[in-house]
Amino acid sequence: MLFSTSTEVYFGVGVVGAHIWELLPPATRTIEEMVGILASKYHDVPASQIRVDVERFLAELVTNGLVVATVSLGDRQVP
């Protein structure tokens, strides 16, 4: 569970969401790097699907004020 102190929003995350959270910078610097690490853990999921899920999750984090994007997600950098 994540909590935004600025918006007072609770944001529930599952196991994969927690892995993505742990891979935020400085652990990784790009979405490609993050996807590669997750793909090595989840062999049964195509990397293309992992990328879609990661980008969607990161966008939700940004929208809910839980992370700040330094570059647009379209540039494939992690917030």
N, C-alpha and C positions, 0 to 999 in steps of 0.2 A: 504494500500500500504506500503510495506517495501522497504527500500533502503540499499544496501550494499555499504558502503563507500570504502571498499577495492577492490571490483570488479566493482563498479559503475553499478550494476544490480538493476533494479526495479522489485519487486516481488509482484504481485497482490494477495490479499487474499480476500475470501468471508467471510460470517458470521461465518461459521464453522472454517475456517482457523484462524479467529480472536479469536475464543474461544480457539482453540488449543494454539495459541500464548500466550494468557492470562494464560494458565495452565502450561506453561514452569516453571522450577524451579525458585524460591522456592515454587511456588504454589502447585506443585506435584513433586514427586521424581521418579515415575516409570510410564511406559506406562500403566500398569494395572490400576493404580490410575487415570490417565488421562481418560482412556476409561470408567471407572466406572462413573466418573462425566459426561462425554459426553452422556453416555447411559441413565443417569437419565434425561437429557434434551431432548434427541431425542428417545422417546419410540418406534417409528415406524421403527427404524433401528436396526438390530441385532448387538450385541456387537462385533461379529466376523468381521462384515463389518466395524464398527467403528475402530477396531484395525488395519485393513488393511489400511484404509484411513489415520489414524494418523501416522502409520509407513511410509507411502509413503510421506506424507506432511513433516514429520521431516527429511526424507532423502533428500527431495528437499531443505529444509532450510540449511542443512549441505552442500550439493553440491554447493549451491549458496553463501556460506560463511556468511549466516545470523545468524547461531548459530554454536557453536563448540561442537562436541560430546565428552563427557568425557569417555564414554564406548561405545562399538559398539552397534548398534541398535539391533543386534541379542541377546544381553544380556537383552533386554527389559528395559533398563534404558533410561530416557529422557535425551537429550543433555543438 
